[in-house]
Amino acid sequence: MADKGTCKAENCAKPVVGRGYCSGHVRKWKQGALPKARYKTCVETGCRGRQVAKARCATHAKIAPAPGSEATPTAS
């Protein structure tokens, strides 16, 4: 079998198994734990969840206000 080289992750010299990564980094890539995730991630700060609606993960899509909607002030 041909040598595919070494893992493209920084400071990793393990042999490549897929996507240019070693087995450990492929697993992290699939989980979305690497900077360039397998899927588009949520736009909320610090969240690495998969986008499902309006560029947010399932959790943040439920609690985020609709774009362009603002709380309407009530008359006092």
Wavefront OBJ file of the C-alpha trace (Angstrom):
o trace
v 0.000 0.000 0.000
v 1.288 3.473 -0.862
v 2.456 5.809 1.892
v -0.056 8.673 2.217
v 2.323 10.832 4.264
v 1.871 12.292 7.721
v -1.086 13.934 9.423
v -1.692 17.559 8.412
v -2.631 18.567 11.966
v -0.044 20.780 13.640
v 2.679 18.889 15.556
v 1.367 15.453 14.514
v 3.632 13.002 12.693
v 1.313 9.976 12.647
v 0.486 8.302 9.306
v -2.533 9.505 7.335
v -5.650 7.321 7.248
v -8.140 9.714 5.636
v -8.823 13.351 4.747
v -5.149 14.091 5.337
v -5.426 13.271 9.047
v -4.333 10.407 11.305
v -7.017 8.235 12.934
v -7.225 10.439 16.040
v -7.629 13.657 14.085
v -10.153 12.096 11.673
v -12.267 11.255 14.734
v -11.978 14.840 16.022
v -12.805 16.193 12.546
v -15.956 14.040 12.405
v -17.008 15.376 15.824
v -16.501 18.965 14.673
v -13.697 19.544 17.179
v -11.101 20.804 14.683
v -10.981 24.420 13.430
v -12.247 23.337 9.995
v -15.196 21.186 10.944
v -16.881 18.490 8.862
v -20.019 20.599 8.682
v -20.949 24.270 9.058
v -21.046 25.212 12.718
v -23.373 27.438 14.729
v -22.710 31.190 14.516
v -23.159 31.681 18.259
v -19.885 32.464 20.042
v -18.171 29.360 21.404
v -20.705 26.897 19.981
v -19.436 24.135 17.671
v -22.851 22.517 17.048
v -24.051 21.660 13.549
v -26.143 24.311 11.798
v -29.776 23.308 11.382
v -31.710 26.565 10.931
v -30.776 30.195 10.306
v -27.043 29.413 10.765
v -27.637 28.154 14.315
v -27.572 24.744 15.977
v -30.762 23.107 17.224
v -30.303 24.569 20.717
v -29.672 28.147 19.608
v -32.287 28.071 16.825
v -34.974 27.491 19.475
v -33.957 30.431 21.675
v -32.771 32.962 19.072
v -35.196 35.699 18.043
v -36.244 35.785 14.413
v -34.080 38.046 12.233
v -35.461 41.584 12.068
v -37.851 41.108 14.965
v -37.441 43.337 17.949
v -39.274 43.420 21.211
v -42.099 45.871 20.809
v -42.281 48.414 23.605
v -45.452 48.359 25.625
v -47.313 51.563 26.374
v -47.166 52.545 30.029
l 1 2 3 4 5 6 7 8 9 10 11 12 13 14 15 16 17 18 19 20 21 22 23 24 25 26 27 28 29 30 31 32 33 34 35 36 37 38 39 40 41 42 43 44 45 46 47 48 49 50 51 52 53 54 55 56 57 58 59 60 61 62 63 64 65 66 67 68 69 70 71 72 73 74 75 76
